């Protein structure tokens, strides 16, 4: 069985990514192309769904209902990953995405599902000065499932795809979830 193109060219891809981070250029710009493999267009539609690239929303809803299944999610995403052509410097990645702003939940905010969105709150801080007191809630259910899923994905991904960490971005959104966004920031 022939190795996928992304594996054959990965050393050069790493060089290009490192150069890009250093604002340099090796031989050409960093280019990533994802496209459906012939006969796999249906999976491509799932990949491009309104949930975005590999979003876990519908699986998170199952988690909230105590019906989350790591193995089902991993198998589902493996099927999607294997249906994609990775061109240029693209490579398969399993995003362990528990929703944008999930850090707020890890720090103590409740998780609320509405329609097709996830919200965190109500706020748990009365004052921004109390941000120093905020700490990871290690027995938080969402934090536990994030760790379990990340470990399960990492254990079975070797040589097949890359595994990301949890989505810990959007600092001001996290602060707004913790404190609320209706009052002045000062």
For each residue, the residues with C-beta under 8 A, 3 or more apart:
1:
2:
3: 7 8
4: 7 8 86
5: 8 9 86 87
6: 9 10 13 86 90 91 92
7: 3 4 10 159
8: 3 4 5
9: 5 6 12 13 89
10: 6 7 13 14 91
11: 14 15
12: 9 15 16
13: 6 9 10 16 17 89 91
14: 10 11 17 18
15: 11 12 18 19 26
16: 12 13 19 20 26 27 28 30 89
17: 13 14 20 21 30 89
18: 14 15 21 22
19: 15 16 22 24 25 26 30
20: 16 17 23 24 30
21: 17 18
22: 18 19
23: 20
24: 19 20
25: 19 28 29
26: 15 16 19
27: 16
28: 16 25 31
29: 25
30: 16 17 19 20 88 89
31: 28 87 88 89
32: 86 87 88 89 90
33: 85 86 87 88 90
34: 47 84 85 86 87 90
35: 44 84 85 87
36: 40 41 43 44 47 83 84 85
37: 40 83 84 85
38:
39:
40: 36 37 43 44 82 83 84
41: 36 44 45
42: 45 46
43: 36 40 46 47 79 80 83 84
44: 35 36 40 41 47 48 83 84
45: 41 42 48 49
46: 42 43 49 80
47: 34 36 43 44 53 54 80 83 84
48: 44 45 53
49: 45 46 52 55
50: 116
51: 55 56 57 58 116
52: 49 55
53: 47 48 95
54: 47 77 80 93 94 95 97
55: 49 51 52 95 97
56: 51 59 60 73 95 96 97 98 99
57: 51 60 61 99 116 117 118
58: 51 61 62
59: 56 62 63 68 69 72 73
60: 56 57 63 64 68 98 99 111 113 118
61: 57 58 64 65 113
62: 58 59 65 67 68 69
63: 59 60 66 67 68 141 142 145
64: 60 61 111 113
65: 61 62
66: 63
67: 62 63
68: 59 60 62 63 73 145
69: 59 62 72 73
70: 73 74 148 149 152
71: 74 75 152
72: 59 69 75 76
73: 56 59 68 69 70 76 77 149
74: 70 71 77 78 94 152 153 156
75: 71 72 78 79
76: 72 73 79 80
77: 54 73 74 80 81 94
78: 74 75 81 82 160
79: 43 75 76 82 83
80: 43 46 47 54 76 77 83 84
81: 77 78 84 92 94 160 161
82: 40 78 79
83: 36 37 40 43 44 47 79 80
84: 34 35 36 37 40 43 44 47 80 81 92
85: 33 34 35 36 37
86: 4 5 6 32 33 34 90 91 92
87: 5 31 32 33 34 35 90
88: 30 31 32 33
89: 9 13 16 17 30 31 32
90: 6 32 33 34 86 87
91: 6 10 13 86 161 162
92: 6 81 84 86 160 161 162
93: 54 161 162 163 164
94: 54 74 77 81 153 157 161 162 163 164
95: 53 54 55 56 164 167
96: 56 146 149 150 153 163 164 165 166 167
97: 54 55 56 100 102 164 166 167
98: 56 60 102 105 142 145 146 166 167
99: 56 57 60 102 105 111 118 167
100: 97 118 167 169 170 173
101: 104 105 118 120 167 170 173 174 177
102: 97 98 99 105 106 118 120 142 146 166 167 168
103: 106 107 166 167 168 170 174
104: 101 107 108 109 120 121 173 174 177 178
105: 98 99 101 102 108 109 110 111 120 140 142 143
106: 102 103 136 137 140 142 143 146 166
107: 103 104 124 134 135 136 137 174 178
108: 104 105 124 134 137 140 178
109: 104 105 120 121 122 123 124 177 178
110: 105 120 121 122
111: 60 64 99 105 118 119 120 142
112: 118 119 120 121
113: 60 61 64 117 118 119
114: 117 118 119
115:
116: 50 51 57
117: 57 113 114
118: 57 60 99 100 101 102 111 112 113 114
119: 111 112 113 114
120: 101 102 104 105 109 110 111 112 177
121: 104 109 110 112 177 180
122: 109 110 180
123: 109 177 178 179 180
124: 107 108 109 178
125: 128 130 131 134 178 179 180
126: 130
127: 130 179
128: 125 131 175 179 185 186
129: 132
130: 125 126 127 133 134
131: 125 128 134 175 178 179
132: 129
133: 130
134: 107 108 125 130 131 178
135: 107
136: 106 107 140 143
137: 106 107 108 140 143
138: 143
139: 143 144
140: 105 106 108 136 137 143 144
141: 63 144 145
142: 63 98 102 105 106 111 145 146
143: 105 106 136 137 138 139 140 146 147
144: 139 140 141 147 148
145: 63 68 98 141 142 148 149
146: 96 98 102 106 142 143 149 150 166
147: 143 144 150 151
148: 70 144 145 151 152
149: 70 73 96 145 146 152 153
150: 96 146 147 153 154 163 165 166
151: 147 148 154 155
152: 70 71 74 148 149 155 156
153: 74 94 96 149 150 156 157 163
154: 150 151 157 163
155: 151 152 158
156: 74 152 153 160
157: 94 153 154 160 161 162 163
158: 155
159: 7
160: 78 81 92 156 157
161: 81 91 92 93 94 157
162: 91 92 93 94 157
163: 93 94 96 150 153 154 157
164: 93 94 95 96 97
165: 96 150 168
166: 96 97 98 102 103 106 146 150
167: 95 96 97 98 99 100 101 102 103
168: 102 103 165
169: 100
170: 100 101 103 173 174
171: 174 175
172: 175 176
173: 100 101 104 170 176 177
174: 101 103 104 107 170 171 177 178
175: 128 131 171 172 178 179
176: 172 173 179 180 181
177: 101 104 109 120 121 123 173 174
178: 104 107 108 109 123 124 125 131 134 174 175
179: 123 125 127 128 131 175 176 183
180: 121 122 123 125 176 183
181: 176
182:
183: 179 180
184:
185: 128
186: 128
